[in-house]
């Protein structure tokens, strides 16, 4: 797959934008191409790659987003077949709860509820006890509590994001105390109440780092770092994008040069 992508980018190199903050977005995907419909996994698969030049994700600056914590509905349950099949990638079904209608027409879909309250995205809790933080619909999440940087542990219902992994490795290389563990939303609120919640941010392919300036959990509204990007979030964004754009030496050996 990597050789295919390298060849494609080499052929389509004229589509790579050069303005600061722009990039060539690459999206590999696979779908079944069987000639008939049957109740079985696909036996013939097509591997394809979409390439698209994209503008700067933050054209007006790296501004913190507002996140709505969903307490009623759940996105995924540990051990759920479709989640287990996600493995090293994200399947389309994982996005559905973020945008689809709620189970009852009398209810408001979580995404619509968040939008109505002027929140950008939904932060989902675990599907069993509904108290452990999992991930946002479009990104993994991190919290800086005291001197600890914590992100929910991967337990089968959270995407093992590449940007998440990269952020963890960089943070550890800086000598920071990084933990992957279960974290309750109550712990986040308690840390906010006692002044220990220093920063919050998300990680994802497109945004790289998305600082979180506000969380709303039930009736609790948490203003994080006065609604401004934190020092760790900014440094992490600068480092990751610096490596991606070739402005910082890649000591992690992540980048592949295409000629």
C-alpha angles and dihedrals in degrees: 000000000000092000090051091052092046090052093046093050090048091053094044097039092125088069093061107108119225104199117112113274094015126114147166107265112216121197119178117192142167131214136174119259102184113153093231139038116252140157096253139082115284115274096193119048134188120213114205138169128209117206121190132167108234134191127235111302090217104036091164098041139283098299122177118250130223116240129200116212111221112216102166106049129041132215102203143002124217110257093022107148097234092049092050089051090056088077107146095359145039121259123210092246090066090068096050100086089053094062110015131095120275120256092262126044087222090064130075115242111245093242092050091047090053092048093048089055091048096253121142102215146000125254109208127214126211118290098234110044097011093219106091119087114240118166145305117258092257105025150024116253136230131188130199106215113177105310094338128094106205133185128176114271118248106253104157102284101066124078112248090225120199091221089050090054092046092050092051092050093048094046090051091048087058090057095249123151102253122181132187104198144124109285125190121220086231089061089053091051093046090051089051091050094052095043096252098114099095103165144354128195143162130227127213144142099261103035095031091196122016113186116217115221100176139022125193116199114175103307094340117103114192117197105201122208089343090297092296132119113267129234095251093046092051094046092048092050092048092049098046095045090042090057092044093052094042095246093117126047112259101230089165092062093229101132126085119205114223117202 
